[in-house]
């Protein structure tokens, strides 16, 4: 599978454009569970070794094929910000029908904070209004924590 990282930029008329940053081949056909996504993020982006929090958005089509990855945020050692607006903008730009969010905890502890749960629920509500499936929210550290696998509502 081809893993493509995208960014968004404004053109000269201030319209949002989808811009390819880089792409790598990865030896998995589908990222259809949290374990595979965790492994890919660690292998390709060293997501479990970063010293600050990063938030990544993975966009998928209706057959769960990866359309692209975005770095949404680069924060501090214990916080990072992302808004539903930017998430939905990017999912719509690549014509995604679903998405997964992943952020790391540099401490290695993958337990979700109250803020992690609050943000998850907020994004879940907005994505339901837009009819875009929020498949999972992963916390990456020494291992991973999947909101889907833990049935967080």
Protein Blocks (a to p, Z undefined) as FASTA:
>chain_A
ZZddddddddfkopacdddfbdcddfbfbdcbfklmmmmmmmmnommmcfbdcddddddd
fkopafbdcdfbdcdfkbccddfklmmmmmmmnopabdcdddddfkopacdcfklmmmmm
mmmmmmmmnopacfbacdddfbccdfklnopZZ
